[in-house]
Amino acid sequence: MYSKVSFLALRLEGPLQSWGFDSQYNRRTTGLMPTKSAIAGMCCAALGLHRGSDEERNFLVAFSTTKMTAIAIPRSAAKKDLPVRRLQDYHTVQNTRRASGAINSDCVLTHRQYLSDASFGILLEGVSSLLAHIADALQDPVWGLWLGRKTCIPTSPVLAGIKNEKNDALRLLIGEKPLTHFTRQEDVQGFSEGKDSLPDIPVSFASSQRSFSPRRIRIITGKQ
């Protein structure tokens, strides 16, 4: 059965962002582009889907077929583009769990990375009914939305719009500038088409059994 395809445009802007894809324990790094798992998590929050629920699982199965393009959009100040920088902060955490399963009441030092002065456009391509459902939820989200971590609050509405044509959706993010001017990360269909693989297609966000499958990507450098 034929399913109509649409294009959902998201805008990710804020003082700090953090996109972890291989971070565990006391060192939490960030990638230079938003992860698909973070975007899926944002959609789940907007829809009000509980971790590990059947509703979440069904949504993630449907979302896994959605293609994602992340576009790095330079921020300008004083007539020049601001460089994106990685910042590292540290936190102290109590009541962590030891390898034995016992609770550790001592403070544990954790190092966490963030991106500053970053801005991204996200283009999701997929089944119209699914993307329309997500777009409706993003207009009035059930739970809060953040840019990778709860400390990273968006400074503009995440939803840019939904369109039936790819070029129309891109205009919501980059205006009339050619896409070739922007560095971007794209999903690819075959292994030989990509340059890297990321473990960021979420299978479950359940706290006790978070699991992800690999996504093959390629990065295209923008040319002015």
Stockholm file with secondary structure:
# STOCKHOLM 1.0

chainA/1-224         MYSKVSFLALRLEGPLQSWGFDSQYNRRTTGLMPTKSAIAGMCCAALGLHRGSDEERNFLVAFSTTKMTAIAIPRSAAKKDLPVRRLQDYHTVQNTRRASGAINSDCVLTHRQYLSDASFGILLEGVSSLLAHIADALQDPVWGLWLGRKTCIPTSPVLAGIKNEKNDALRLLIGEKPLTHFTRQEDVQGFSEGKDSLPDIPVSFASSQRSFSPRRIRIITGKQ
#=GR chainA/1-224 SS CCCCEEEEEEEEECSEECCCSSCBTTEECCCSSCCHHHHHHHHHHHHTCCTTCHHHHHHHHHHTTCEEEEEECCCEETTEECCCEEEEEEEEECSEECTTSCEECSCEEEEEEEEESCEEEEEEEEEHHHHHHHHHHHHSCSSCCCSSSTTCCCSSCSEEEEESSHHHHHHHHHTTSCGGGSCEEEECSSGGGCSEEEEEEEEECCTTSCEEEEEEEEEECCCC
#=GC SS_cons         CCCCEEEEEEEEECSEECCCSSCBTTEECCCSSCCHHHHHHHHHHHHTCCTTCHHHHHHHHHHTTCEEEEEECCCEETTEECCCEEEEEEEEECSEECTTSCEECSCEEEEEEEEESCEEEEEEEEEHHHHHHHHHHHHSCSSCCCSSSTTCCCSSCSEEEEESSHHHHHHHHHTTSCGGGSCEEEECSSGGGCSEEEEEEEEECCTTSCEEEEEEEEEECCCC
//
